[in-house]
């Protein structure tokens, strides 16, 4: 199943928080230049990311709010690469 953006849409998230923007950009970079550039993210990868980078860190009291925001934004940015191709992302921030 392929997801299509509306023709006028170039982002899946309107971003106002600079920590979120940084994590989101890092996730998109990982999607396009990481271990498997351009690969579709699987549900197993998403679950593993959440377990390793959110749940486990929280259990160990190593997840302050800023890191939580960054990690969630990374995940969304990483997944967005499957929907919004590289170079098509708009950085229109919320006002």
Buried (B, 14 or more C-beta within 10 A) or exposed (E): EEEEEEEEEBBBBEBEBEBBBBBBBBBBBBBEEBEEEEEEBEEEBEEEBBEEBBEEBEEEEEBEEEBBBBBBBBBBBBBBBBBBEEEEBEEEEEE
